Each structure stands twice: as structure tokens, then as C-alpha cells.
């Protein structure tokens, strides 16, 4: 069906575009995840044992 609509010369261009879009999406996902992990991890641990 895609071959009939776009023709054989356009399929490699479309595949490249889809691959590039997927890479950019994964990169953005990874960056957002890294940023969230950086915010969740405190610089100084607050879980120090309390001496009584």
C-alpha cells in the first residue's frame, strides 16, 4: 500500500526520517530521565545514622 501511494524512491527517505525521529525521541527520553534522576538524588545524604 505504501509503495503505491509514495512510490519506490520515497520509501528509503521515509525510513530514514522515521529512524531519525525515533533516535531523537529516545535521546529526549534519556535526557529527561537523567534530569529527573539528578533531581531525585540529593548531593548530601540525609540518611545519616543518629548517635544516641
Biopython code that builds the backbone (N, CA, C, O; Angstrom):
import numpy as np
from Bio.PDB.StructureBuilder import StructureBuilder

atoms = [
    (1, "UNK", "N", (0.826, -1.195, 0.000)),
    (1, "UNK", "CA", (0.000, 0.000, 0.000)),
    (1, "UNK", "C", (0.868, 1.256, 0.000)),
    (1, "UNK", "O", (0.615, 2.182, -0.771)),
    (2, "UNK", "N", (1.893, 1.296, 0.861)),
    (2, "UNK", "CA", (2.775, 2.453, 0.912)),
    (2, "UNK", "C", (3.496, 2.637, -0.419)),
    (2, "UNK", "O", (3.681, 3.761, -0.885)),
    (3, "UNK", "N", (3.897, 1.533, -1.019)),
    (3, "UNK", "CA", (4.583, 1.584, -2.306)),
    (3, "UNK", "C", (3.701, 2.237, -3.368)),
    (3, "UNK", "O", (4.191, 3.014, -4.188)),
    (4, "UNK", "N", (2.436, 1.934, -3.358)),
    (4, "UNK", "CA", (1.524, 2.513, -4.338)),
    (4, "UNK", "C", (1.297, 4.008, -4.109)),
    (4, "UNK", "O", (1.136, 4.770, -5.062)),
    (5, "UNK", "N", (1.284, 4.412, -2.866)),
    (5, "UNK", "CA", (0.995, 5.818, -2.555)),
    (5, "UNK", "C", (2.214, 6.704, -2.798)),
    (5, "UNK", "O", (2.105, 7.747, -3.443)),
    (6, "UNK", "N", (3.394, 6.288, -2.277)),
    (6, "UNK", "CA", (4.569, 7.149, -2.322)),
    (6, "UNK", "C", (5.561, 6.804, -3.419)),
    (6, "UNK", "O", (6.346, 7.660, -3.827)),
    (7, "UNK", "N", (5.545, 5.598, -3.895)),
    (7, "UNK", "CA", (6.492, 5.183, -4.925)),
    (7, "UNK", "C", (7.767, 4.627, -4.304)),
    (7, "UNK", "O", (8.080, 4.906, -3.146)),
    (8, "UNK", "N", (8.497, 3.836, -5.089)),
    (8, "UNK", "CA", (9.673, 3.152, -4.544)),
    (8, "UNK", "C", (10.830, 4.079, -4.172)),
    (8, "UNK", "O", (11.638, 3.729, -3.312)),
    (9, "UNK", "N", (10.927, 5.235, -4.789)),
    (9, "UNK", "CA", (12.048, 6.126, -4.485)),
    (9, "UNK", "C", (11.874, 6.850, -3.149)),
    (9, "UNK", "O", (12.859, 7.295, -2.560)),
    (10, "UNK", "N", (10.652, 6.972, -2.670)),
    (10, "UNK", "CA", (10.395, 7.712, -1.436)),
    (10, "UNK", "C", (10.499, 6.846, -0.183)),
    (10, "UNK", "O", (10.653, 7.378, 0.916)),
    (11, "UNK", "N", (10.419, 5.529, -0.326)),
    (11, "UNK", "CA", (10.425, 4.641, 0.838)),
    (11, "UNK", "C", (11.730, 4.738, 1.628)),
    (11, "UNK", "O", (11.660, 4.826, 2.854)),
    (12, "UNK", "N", (12.915, 4.728, 1.012)),
    (12, "UNK", "CA", (14.146, 4.879, 1.806)),
    (12, "UNK", "C", (14.221, 6.222, 2.540)),
    (12, "UNK", "O", (14.711, 6.285, 3.668)),
    (13, "UNK", "N", (13.743, 7.283, 1.911)),
    (13, "UNK", "CA", (13.728, 8.601, 2.565)),
    (13, "UNK", "C", (12.815, 8.583, 3.783)),
    (13, "UNK", "O", (13.155, 9.122, 4.836)),
    (14, "UNK", "N", (11.658, 7.960, 3.625)),
    (14, "UNK", "CA", (10.714, 7.876, 4.735)),
    (14, "UNK", "C", (11.286, 7.042, 5.869)),
    (14, "UNK", "O", (11.149, 7.404, 7.038)),
    (15, "UNK", "N", (11.929, 5.923, 5.532)),
    (15, "UNK", "CA", (12.514, 5.054, 6.558)),
    (15, "UNK", "C", (13.601, 5.799, 7.318)),
    (15, "UNK", "O", (13.689, 5.686, 8.541)),
    (16, "UNK", "N", (14.434, 6.566, 6.604)),
    (16, "UNK", "CA", (15.479, 7.362, 7.255)),
    (16, "UNK", "C", (14.863, 8.399, 8.192)),
    (16, "UNK", "O", (15.338, 8.595, 9.310)),
    (17, "UNK", "N", (13.823, 9.047, 7.737)),
    (17, "UNK", "CA", (13.156, 10.066, 8.552)),
    (17, "UNK", "C", (12.547, 9.462, 9.807)),
    (17, "UNK", "O", (12.653, 10.031, 10.894)),
    (18, "UNK", "N", (11.913, 8.314, 9.653)),
    (18, "UNK", "CA", (11.315, 7.639, 10.809)),
    (18, "UNK", "C", (12.403, 7.208, 11.792)),
    (18, "UNK", "O", (12.241, 7.371, 13.002)),
    (19, "UNK", "N", (13.502, 6.664, 11.288)),
    (19, "UNK", "CA", (14.615, 6.262, 12.155)),
    (19, "UNK", "C", (15.207, 7.442, 12.893)),
    (19, "UNK", "O", (15.509, 7.344, 14.082)),
    (20, "UNK", "N", (15.376, 8.555, 12.201)),
    (20, "UNK", "CA", (15.929, 9.753, 12.829)),
    (20, "UNK", "C", (14.976, 10.284, 13.898)),
    (20, "UNK", "O", (15.417, 10.686, 14.975)),
    (21, "UNK", "N", (13.695, 10.288, 13.615)),
    (21, "UNK", "CA", (12.714, 10.753, 14.594)),
    (21, "UNK", "C", (12.722, 9.854, 15.833)),
    (21, "UNK", "O", (12.619, 10.344, 16.958)),
    (22, "UNK", "N", (12.844, 8.549, 15.628)),
    (22, "UNK", "CA", (12.881, 7.622, 16.766)),
    (22, "UNK", "C", (14.134, 7.852, 17.605)),
    (22, "UNK", "O", (14.067, 7.812, 18.834)),
    (23, "UNK", "N", (15.282, 8.091, 16.959)),
    (23, "UNK", "CA", (16.522, 8.373, 17.696)),
    (23, "UNK", "C", (16.390, 9.648, 18.521)),
    (23, "UNK", "O", (16.801, 9.685, 19.680)),
    (24, "UNK", "N", (15.819, 10.689, 17.926)),
    (24, "UNK", "CA", (15.636, 11.948, 18.642)),
    (24, "UNK", "C", (14.688, 11.767, 19.829)),
    (24, "UNK", "O", (14.918, 12.326, 20.901)),
    (25, "UNK", "N", (13.631, 10.991, 19.637)),
    (25, "UNK", "CA", (12.676, 10.742, 20.711)),
    (25, "UNK", "C", (13.353, 10.005, 21.863)),
    (25, "UNK", "O", (13.177, 10.371, 23.025)),
    (26, "UNK", "N", (14.131, 8.961, 21.542)),
    (26, "UNK", "CA", (14.828, 8.198, 22.581)),
    (26, "UNK", "C", (15.851, 9.069, 23.301)),
    (26, "UNK", "O", (16.022, 8.959, 24.515)),
    (27, "UNK", "N", (16.525, 9.930, 22.556)),
    (27, "UNK", "CA", (17.512, 10.829, 23.154)),
    (27, "UNK", "C", (16.821, 11.773, 24.136)),
    (27, "UNK", "O", (17.315, 11.992, 25.242)),
    (28, "UNK", "N", (15.683, 12.329, 23.735)),
    (28, "UNK", "CA", (14.935, 13.229, 24.616)),
    (28, "UNK", "C", (14.443, 12.485, 25.847)),
    (28, "UNK", "O", (14.487, 13.023, 26.953)),
    (29, "UNK", "N", (13.975, 11.253, 25.670)),
    (29, "UNK", "CA", (13.533, 10.438, 26.803)),
    (29, "UNK", "C", (14.670, 10.217, 27.782)),
    (29, "UNK", "O", (14.498, 10.359, 28.993)),
    (30, "UNK", "N", (15.833, 9.867, 27.252)),
    (30, "UNK", "CA", (17.003, 9.608, 28.084)),
    (30, "UNK", "C", (17.423, 10.867, 28.842)),
    (30, "UNK", "O", (17.753, 10.795, 30.026)),
    (31, "UNK", "N", (17.412, 12.026, 28.167)),
    (31, "UNK", "CA", (17.791, 13.274, 28.810)),
    (31, "UNK", "C", (16.819, 13.651, 29.917)),
    (31, "UNK", "O", (17.236, 14.114, 30.979)),
    (32, "UNK", "N", (15.540, 13.458, 29.681)),
    (32, "UNK", "CA", (14.535, 13.754, 30.707)),
    (32, "UNK", "C", (14.715, 12.819, 31.899)),
    (32, "UNK", "O", (14.655, 13.257, 33.048)),
    (33, "UNK", "N", (14.934, 11.536, 31.629)),
    (33, "UNK", "CA", (15.162, 10.577, 32.709)),
    (33, "UNK", "C", (16.402, 10.913, 33.512)),
    (33, "UNK", "O", (16.387, 10.829, 34.740)),
    (34, "UNK", "N", (17.474, 11.293, 32.839)),
    (34, "UNK", "CA", (18.695, 11.682, 33.536)),
    (34, "UNK", "C", (18.466, 12.908, 34.409)),
    (34, "UNK", "O", (18.955, 12.979, 35.536)),
    (35, "UNK", "N", (17.720, 13.866, 33.882)),
    (35, "UNK", "CA", (17.433, 15.081, 34.643)),
    (35, "UNK", "C", (16.588, 14.769, 35.873)),
    (35, "UNK", "O", (16.839, 15.314, 36.949)),
    (36, "UNK", "N", (15.600, 13.907, 35.728)),
    (36, "UNK", "CA", (14.770, 13.538, 36.874)),
    (36, "UNK", "C", (15.586, 12.781, 37.913)),
    (36, "UNK", "O", (15.421, 13.006, 39.112)),
    (37, "UNK", "N", (16.461, 11.889, 37.468)),
    (37, "UNK", "CA", (17.305, 11.153, 38.408)),
    (37, "UNK", "C", (18.257, 12.085, 39.125)),
    (37, "UNK", "O", (18.539, 11.892, 40.308)),
    (38, "UNK", "N", (18.755, 13.087, 38.432)),
    (38, "UNK", "CA", (19.668, 14.042, 39.047)),
    (38, "UNK", "C", (18.945, 14.843, 40.129)),
    (38, "UNK", "O", (19.530, 15.140, 41.170)),
    (39, "UNK", "N", (17.681, 15.196, 39.893)),
    (39, "UNK", "CA", (16.910, 15.948, 40.874)),
    (39, "UNK", "C", (16.530, 15.093, 42.075)),
    (39, "UNK", "O", (16.455, 15.602, 43.193)),
    (40, "UNK", "N", (16.288, 13.794, 41.862)),
    (40, "UNK", "CA", (15.889, 12.915, 42.950)),
    (40, "UNK", "C", (17.053, 12.550, 43.856)),
    (40, "UNK", "O", (16.843, 12.291, 45.041)),
    (41, "UNK", "N", (18.262, 12.523, 43.339)),
    (41, "UNK", "CA", (19.430, 12.131, 44.108)),
    (41, "UNK", "C", (19.994, 13.360, 44.809)),
    (41, "UNK", "O", (20.491, 14.269, 44.143)),
    (42, "UNK", "N", (19.927, 13.410, 46.130)),
    (42, "UNK", "CA", (20.460, 14.575, 46.838)),
    (42, "UNK", "C", (21.987, 14.566, 46.816)),
    (42, "UNK", "O", (22.613, 13.507, 46.763)),
    (43, "UNK", "N", (22.576, 15.761, 46.856)),
    (43, "UNK", "CA", (24.029, 15.880, 46.873)),
    (43, "UNK", "C", (24.618, 15.370, 48.183)),
    (43, "UNK", "O", (25.658, 14.711, 48.194)),
    (44, "UNK", "N", (23.943, 15.683, 49.280)),
    (44, "UNK", "CA", (24.396, 15.234, 50.593)),
    (44, "UNK", "C", (23.363, 14.258, 51.150)),
    (44, "UNK", "O", (22.178, 14.587, 51.211)),
    (45, "UNK", "N", (23.789, 13.076, 51.554)),
    (45, "UNK", "CA", (22.806, 12.111, 52.076)),
    (45, "UNK", "C", (22.220, 12.584, 53.408)),
    (45, "UNK", "O", (22.948, 12.979, 54.318)),
    (46, "UNK", "N", (20.901, 12.535, 53.499)),
    (46, "UNK", "CA", (20.202, 12.908, 54.728)),
    (46, "UNK", "C", (19.981, 11.712, 55.643)),
    (46, "UNK", "O", (19.466, 11.868, 56.750)),
    (47, "UNK", "N", (20.356, 10.549, 55.204)),
    (47, "UNK", "CA", (20.100, 9.319, 55.963)),
    (47, "UNK", "C", (21.273, 8.941, 56.833)),
    (47, "UNK", "O", (21.648, 7.769, 56.881)),
    (48, "UNK", "N", (21.865, 9.897, 57.519)),
    (48, "UNK", "CA", (22.982, 9.598, 58.403)),
    (48, "UNK", "C", (22.434, 8.959, 59.677)),
    (48, "UNK", "O", (21.386, 9.369, 60.175)),
    (49, "UNK", "N", (23.142, 7.949, 60.212)),
    (49, "UNK", "CA", (22.680, 7.361, 61.469)),
    (49, "UNK", "C", (22.810, 8.368, 62.613)),
    (49, "UNK", "O", (23.774, 9.130, 62.692)),
    (50, "UNK", "N", (21.822, 8.347, 63.483)),
    (50, "UNK", "CA", (21.819, 9.267, 64.624)),
    (50, "UNK", "C", (22.408, 8.541, 65.824)),
    (50, "UNK", "O", (21.925, 7.483, 66.226)),
    (51, "UNK", "N", (23.473, 9.134, 66.398)),
    (51, "UNK", "CA", (24.092, 8.565, 67.594)),
    (51, "UNK", "C", (23.302, 8.987, 68.814)),
    (51, "UNK", "O", (23.034, 10.171, 69.018)),
    (52, "UNK", "N", (22.927, 7.996, 69.632)),
    (52, "UNK", "CA", (22.162, 8.322, 70.851)),
    (52, "UNK", "C", (22.978, 8.018, 72.059)),
    (52, "UNK", "O", (22.517, 8.221, 73.182)),
]
sb = StructureBuilder()
sb.init_structure("model")
sb.init_model(0)
sb.init_chain("A")
sb.init_seg("    ")
for serial, (resi, resn, name, xyz) in enumerate(atoms, 1):
    if name == "N":
        sb.init_residue(resn, " ", resi, " ")
    sb.init_atom(name, np.array(xyz, "f"), 0.0, 1.0, " ", f" {name:<3s}", serial, name[0])
structure = sb.get_structure()
